[in-house]
Amino acid sequence: EQNAHVAAAPLTIASTMRLHLALILGFCLVGWARSQGTKYGLWTPDRAHSDSQPIQWTGGQFEFPCASTKSLFKSSGKFIPKNVIATRAQLIGDTIYLALPRYRKGVPATLVKTSIKPGTCSTTFKPYPCWDLQEEGNCKALQSVVDLVVDQNEVLWVLDTGIVNTLETPVRKCPPKVVAMSVKTGKVLKTVSLEGLTSSNSRLQYLVVDYAPDGGCFVYVSDAANRAIIVYNLQADQGFRVVLPKAVTAGCRSRDVLYIALIRRDCGSTELYFTYLSTNKLFSLKSEYLRSGVADGRILDLGKKPSRMVIIGTDNGSAIFFRNEGDAEVYRWDTNSTFVEANFKPVYRSQTCQLVTHAVPDSGTRCESCRAIFRITCRTALDAEPFSSWV
């Protein structure tokens, strides 16, 4: 049978005591860099070392209900292996959940899970939570998942834009939504419609889940086209948009990327960091202000970015992982330190043309050592399209 070549072609895993750090990349094979200079520091052998023997598998199969279903999907154009790519991931124990956005036709499932248990040499991608929730045109199902988050209660939250065939002829199948699912039972716990909080030109890109000191749950979604962050209060079952100052978009391209990253302080407070790819400034806003919808005068300008930063994740604590546009090196910046190049620490480098799109610590952990890295290489279906045109 033809391999789907989705999400893991090949996949390599290395684990350490507390950490699995997932890096999703595109194009070629991943390699560790040893004793090489980088823009912000020197690679040393300990950064390239793994205490465990990595495992690797190439390609992957979808778990179709039966052979005839797979045949029907392929003959009808609903399954085109080369068009299936993974862009985001979440890791819980030995299970990884993957977002497979429907950028082109032929993506049978937009949210899947698979096992990464040691000793695995092949894999099967299982639609999550089931096939029924992958049906295009069914607004109770998932249309195109572009981001996903696992919270402290092991609830999986996914951002569904409702738009398919983004790189071909975009079609809005359903209103955008955020869906919460229990990873223990696979049951849908909550569906949040974003229809009243978005416009026809909205570009929803990233998702963050935050808990207030009183236990209230909040969802934040970046809307790059409208210069806004959508805030939804789950307890009150209502949401609103926080429109960012025009200064945040200074230097933006017409279709840009609005990155958001939630930082957790040791004292228990949280803070949202955000920036557009093409702008030269990084900003932050305390979550207490964001949750109350009062942002005027409270957004902090953290300074000038040395280059176009691509934020790819956090350590579930105070650190942000990022790379520079077009560069293979991944850096870690502890937000407790000043936002200057001297505090950017190299933690990973691909020796090939691969570029990381997501860095994810294992659920419930904080990354204090980044020697051990879980790596995914995914076959690209993006061709020469600029990143900002499809996210």
Buried (B, 14 or more C-beta within 10 A) or exposed (E): EEEBBBBBBBBBBBBBEBBBBBBBBBBEBBBBBBEBEBEBBEBEEEBBEBEEEBBBBBBBBBBBEEEEBBEEBBEEEBBBBBBBBBBBBBBBBBBBBBBBBBBBBBBBBBBBBBEBEEEBEEBEBBBBBEBEBBBBEEBEBBBBBBBBBBBEBEBBBBBBBBBBBBBEEEBEBBBBBBBBBBBEEEEEBBEBBBEEBBEEEBBBBBBBBBBBEEEEBBBBBBBBBBBBBBBBBBEEEEBBBBBBBEEBBEEBBEBBBBBBBBBBEEEEEBBBBBBBBBBBBBBBBBBBBBBEEEBEEEBEEBEEBBBBBBBBBBBBBBBBBBBBBEBBBBBBBBBEEEBEEEBBBBBBBBBEEBBBBBBBBBBBBBBEEBBBBBBBBBBBBBEEEEBBBBB
